[in-house]
Amino acid sequence: MTTDGESAVVPEELAELRRSLDVGLARVDGRLALLTQHDEQTAKNVETMEARVAALEHTRWPLPTIVALSAVVAIAVAIWQAMGR
């Protein structure tokens, strides 16, 4: 059996629980919004990095070309030194 004192406390406790729930939900919503913002920024950063890597890959020289060019220069230097002596 409930007394009048106990029945007055129940609505106050329910109101306190509702306030706590509202505050908790507001915190969760705020954190989710922050995570969404971070996710969008990360996606932009990834797209930027992918574009930069693609540009670097496009402008780099292939390794066999560098090796061949170095060999030609080495041969030219060797011939130049042999002709000079």
Backbone as JSON Lines, residues from 0, in Angstrom:
{"i":0,"aa":"M","n":[0.82,-1.18,0.0],"ca":[0.0,0.0,0.0],"c":[0.87,1.24,0.0]}
{"i":1,"aa":"T","n":[0.43,2.22,-0.75],"ca":[1.19,3.47,-0.83],"c":[0.52,4.52,0.01]}
{"i":2,"aa":"T","n":[1.35,5.36,0.52],"ca":[0.82,6.49,1.3],"c":[0.85,7.72,0.43]}
{"i":3,"aa":"D","n":[0.26,8.77,0.94],"ca":[0.21,10.02,0.16],"c":[1.61,10.59,-0.08]}
{"i":4,"aa":"G","n":[2.52,10.4,0.86],"ca":[3.89,10.88,0.72],"c":[4.63,10.16,-0.4]}
{"i":5,"aa":"E","n":[4.41,8.86,-0.49],"ca":[5.07,8.08,-1.53],"c":[4.51,8.41,-2.91]}
{"i":6,"aa":"S","n":[3.22,8.63,-3.01],"ca":[2.62,8.94,-4.31],"c":[3.04,10.32,-4.8]}
{"i":7,"aa":"A","n":[3.42,11.22,-3.93],"ca":[3.9,12.54,-4.34],"c":[5.35,12.45,-4.83]}
{"i":8,"aa":"V","n":[6.11,11.5,-4.32],"ca":[7.52,11.35,-4.69],"c":[7.66,10.72,-6.08]}
{"i":9,"aa":"V","n":[6.76,9.84,-6.44],"ca":[6.85,9.13,-7.71],"c":[6.84,10.09,-8.91]}
{"i":10,"aa":"P","n":[5.92,11.05,-9.0],"ca":[5.96,11.96,-10.15],"c":[7.25,12.8,-10.18]}
{"i":11,"aa":"E","n":[7.78,13.15,-9.02],"ca":[9.02,13.92,-8.97],"c":[10.19,13.07,-9.47]}
{"i":12,"aa":"E","n":[10.19,11.81,-9.08],"ca":[11.26,10.92,-9.55],"c":[11.15,10.67,-11.05]}
{"i":13,"aa":"L","n":[9.91,10.52,-11.54],"ca":[9.71,10.36,-12.98],"c":[10.15,11.6,-13.75]}
{"i":14,"aa":"A","n":[9.86,12.76,-13.21],"ca":[10.29,14.0,-13.85],"c":[11.81,14.08,-13.87]}
{"i":15,"aa":"E","n":[12.46,13.68,-12.79],"ca":[13.92,13.69,-12.73],"c":[14.51,12.68,-13.74]}
{"i":16,"aa":"L","n":[13.89,11.52,-13.84],"ca":[14.34,10.53,-14.82],"c":[14.18,11.06,-16.25]}
{"i":17,"aa":"R","n":[13.07,11.74,-16.51],"ca":[12.87,12.31,-17.84],"c":[13.92,13.37,-18.16]}
{"i":18,"aa":"R","n":[14.23,14.22,-17.17],"ca":[15.26,15.24,-17.38],"c":[16.62,14.58,-17.64]}
{"i":19,"aa":"S","n":[16.93,13.57,-16.86],"ca":[18.21,12.86,-17.06],"c":[18.27,12.22,-18.44]}
{"i":20,"aa":"L","n":[17.16,11.63,-18.86],"ca":[17.1,11.02,-20.18],"c":[17.24,12.07,-21.27]}
{"i":21,"aa":"D","n":[16.58,13.21,-21.13],"ca":[16.7,14.28,-22.11],"c":[18.13,14.81,-22.19]}
{"i":22,"aa":"V","n":[18.78,14.98,-21.05],"ca":[20.17,15.44,-21.04],"c":[21.08,14.41,-21.69]}
{"i":23,"aa":"G","n":[20.87,13.16,-21.36],"ca":[21.67,12.1,-21.96],"c":[21.49,12.02,-23.47]}
{"i":24,"aa":"L","n":[20.26,12.13,-23.93],"ca":[20.0,12.1,-25.37],"c":[20.6,13.32,-26.06]}
{"i":25,"aa":"A","n":[20.55,14.47,-25.42],"ca":[21.17,15.66,-26.0],"c":[22.68,15.47,-26.12]}
{"i":26,"aa":"R","n":[23.31,14.86,-25.12],"ca":[24.75,14.6,-25.19],"c":[25.07,13.63,-26.33]}
{"i":27,"aa":"V","n":[24.27,12.57,-26.43],"ca":[24.49,11.59,-27.49],"c":[24.3,12.25,-28.86]}
{"i":28,"aa":"D","n":[23.27,13.07,-29.01],"ca":[23.04,13.76,-30.29],"c":[24.22,14.68,-30.62]}
{"i":29,"aa":"G","n":[24.72,15.38,-29.62],"ca":[25.87,16.26,-29.84],"c":[27.11,15.48,-30.26]}
{"i":30,"aa":"R","n":[27.34,14.37,-29.6],"ca":[28.5,13.55,-29.95],"c":[28.35,12.94,-31.34]}
{"i":31,"aa":"L","n":[27.14,12.51,-31.67],"ca":[26.91,11.97,-33.01],"c":[27.12,13.05,-34.08]}
{"i":32,"aa":"A","n":[26.67,14.26,-33.8],"ca":[26.87,15.36,-34.75],"c":[28.36,15.63,-34.92]}
{"i":33,"aa":"L","n":[29.1,15.6,-33.82],"ca":[30.55,15.82,-33.89],"c":[31.23,14.71,-34.68]}
{"i":34,"aa":"L","n":[30.83,13.47,-34.43],"ca":[31.4,12.34,-35.18],"c":[31.07,12.43,-36.67]}
{"i":35,"aa":"T","n":[29.88,12.87,-36.99],"ca":[29.49,13.05,-38.39],"c":[30.35,14.11,-39.05]}
{"i":36,"aa":"Q","n":[30.58,15.21,-38.32],"ca":[31.42,16.28,-38.85],"c":[32.85,15.77,-39.07]}
{"i":37,"aa":"H","n":[33.38,15.03,-38.12],"ca":[34.72,14.48,-38.26],"c":[34.78,13.5,-39.44]}
{"i":38,"aa":"D","n":[33.75,12.7,-39.61],"ca":[33.7,11.74,-40.71],"c":[33.7,12.46,-42.05]}
{"i":39,"aa":"E","n":[32.92,13.54,-42.16],"ca":[32.88,14.3,-43.4],"c":[34.24,14.94,-43.69]}
{"i":40,"aa":"Q","n":[34.88,15.48,-42.65],"ca":[36.2,16.08,-42.83],"c":[37.22,15.03,-43.25]}
{"i":41,"aa":"T","n":[37.15,13.86,-42.64],"ca":[38.06,12.77,-43.0],"c":[37.84,12.34,-44.45]}
{"i":42,"aa":"A","n":[36.6,12.27,-44.87],"ca":[36.29,11.9,-46.26],"c":[36.87,12.93,-47.22]}
{"i":43,"aa":"K","n":[36.77,14.22,-46.88],"ca":[37.35,15.26,-47.72],"c":[38.87,15.12,-47.76]}
{"i":44,"aa":"N","n":[39.48,14.84,-46.62],"ca":[40.93,14.68,-46.57],"c":[41.37,13.48,-47.42]}
{"i":45,"aa":"V","n":[40.62,12.39,-47.36],"ca":[40.95,11.2,-48.14],"c":[40.85,11.51,-49.63]}
{"i":46,"aa":"E","n":[39.81,12.22,-50.03],"ca":[39.66,12.58,-51.44],"c":[40.81,13.47,-51.9]}
{"i":47,"aa":"T","n":[41.21,14.42,-51.05],"ca":[42.33,15.3,-51.39],"c":[43.62,14.5,-51.53]}
{"i":48,"aa":"M","n":[43.85,13.59,-50.58],"ca":[45.07,12.78,-50.64],"c":[45.06,11.87,-51.86]}
{"i":49,"aa":"E","n":[43.93,11.3,-52.2],"ca":[43.85,10.45,-53.39],"c":[44.17,11.25,-54.64]}
{"i":50,"aa":"A","n":[43.68,12.48,-54.71],"ca":[43.97,13.32,-55.86],"c":[45.46,13.65,-55.92]}
{"i":51,"aa":"R","n":[46.06,13.94,-54.76],"ca":[47.49,14.26,-54.73],"c":[48.33,13.04,-55.13]}
{"i":52,"aa":"V","n":[47.96,11.87,-54.64],"ca":[48.71,10.65,-54.99],"c":[48.56,10.36,-56.48]}
{"i":53,"aa":"A","n":[47.38,10.54,-57.01],"ca":[47.18,10.31,-58.45],"c":[48.02,11.28,-59.26]}
{"i":54,"aa":"A","n":[48.09,12.54,-58.82],"ca":[48.92,13.52,-59.53],"c":[50.39,13.14,-59.45]}
{"i":55,"aa":"L","n":[50.84,12.69,-58.28],"ca":[52.23,12.28,-58.14],"c":[52.54,11.05,-58.99]}
{"i":56,"aa":"E","n":[51.63,10.1,-59.02],"ca":[51.84,8.9,-59.84],"c":[51.88,9.25,-61.32]}
{"i":57,"aa":"H","n":[51.09,10.24,-61.69],"ca":[51.03,10.61,-63.1],"c":[52.31,11.32,-63.53]}
{"i":58,"aa":"T","n":[52.92,12.1,-62.65],"ca":[54.1,12.89,-63.02],"c":[55.42,12.18,-62.76]}
{"i":59,"aa":"R","n":[55.41,11.06,-62.09],"ca":[56.68,10.39,-61.79],"c":[57.19,9.66,-63.02]}
{"i":60,"aa":"W","n":[58.5,9.49,-63.04],"ca":[59.12,8.76,-64.12],"c":[59.13,7.29,-63.79]}
{"i":61,"aa":"P","n":[58.89,6.44,-64.76],"ca":[58.97,5.0,-64.5],"c":[60.42,4.6,-64.21]}
{"i":62,"aa":"L","n":[60.6,3.66,-63.35],"ca":[61.93,3.23,-62.93],"c":[62.8,2.74,-64.09]}
{"i":63,"aa":"P","n":[62.29,1.96,-65.03],"ca":[63.14,1.54,-66.15],"c":[63.67,2.72,-66.97]}
{"i":64,"aa":"T","n":[62.89,3.78,-67.11],"ca":[63.35,4.95,-67.83],"c":[64.5,5.63,-67.1]}
{"i":65,"aa":"I","n":[64.39,5.72,-65.79],"ca":[65.46,6.32,-64.99],"c":[66.73,5.48,-65.09]}
{"i":66,"aa":"V","n":[66.58,4.17,-65.03],"ca":[67.74,3.28,-65.14],"c":[68.41,3.44,-66.51]}
{"i":67,"aa":"A","n":[67.63,3.46,-67.57],"ca":[68.18,3.61,-68.92],"c":[68.88,4.96,-69.07]}
{"i":68,"aa":"L","n":[68.27,6.01,-68.57],"ca":[68.87,7.34,-68.64],"c":[70.18,7.39,-67.86]}
{"i":69,"aa":"S","n":[70.21,6.79,-66.69],"ca":[71.44,6.74,-65.89],"c":[72.53,5.96,-66.61]}
{"i":70,"aa":"A","n":[72.17,4.87,-67.26],"ca":[73.15,4.07,-68.0],"c":[73.72,4.86,-69.16]}
{"i":71,"aa":"V","n":[72.89,5.58,-69.89],"ca":[73.36,6.39,-71.01],"c":[74.3,7.48,-70.51]}
{"i":72,"aa":"V","n":[73.96,8.13,-69.42],"ca":[74.83,9.16,-68.84],"c":[76.15,8.54,-68.39]}
{"i":73,"aa":"A","n":[76.11,7.38,-67.76],"ca":[77.34,6.72,-67.3],"c":[78.23,6.36,-68.48]}
{"i":74,"aa":"I","n":[77.64,5.87,-69.56],"ca":[78.42,5.53,-70.76],"c":[79.02,6.8,-71.36]}
{"i":75,"aa":"A","n":[78.23,7.86,-71.43],"ca":[78.73,9.13,-71.98],"c":[79.89,9.66,-71.15]}
{"i":76,"aa":"V","n":[79.8,9.58,-69.85],"ca":[80.89,10.04,-68.97],"c":[82.11,9.15,-69.17]}
{"i":77,"aa":"A","n":[81.93,7.87,-69.29],"ca":[83.06,6.95,-69.48],"c":[83.74,7.24,-70.8]}
{"i":78,"aa":"I","n":[82.98,7.48,-71.87],"ca":[83.57,7.78,-73.18],"c":[84.31,9.12,-73.11]}
{"i":79,"aa":"W","n":[83.7,10.09,-72.46],"ca":[84.32,11.41,-72.34],"c":[85.65,11.31,-71.59]}
{"i":80,"aa":"Q","n":[85.67,10.53,-70.5],"ca":[86.91,10.35,-69.76],"c":[87.95,9.6,-70.58]}
{"i":81,"aa":"A","n":[87.53,8.61,-71.35],"ca":[88.47,7.83,-72.16],"c":[89.04,8.69,-73.29]}
{"i":82,"aa":"M","n":[88.25,9.56,-73.84],"ca":[88.72,10.42,-74.92],"c":[89.65,11.52,-74.4]}
{"i":83,"aa":"G","n":[89.43,11.92,-73.16],"ca":[90.24,12.99,-72.57],"c":[91.62,12.52,-72.19]}
{"i":84,"aa":"R","n":[91.86,11.28,-71.99],"ca":[93.17,10.77,-71.56],"c":[93.98,10.31,-72.67]}
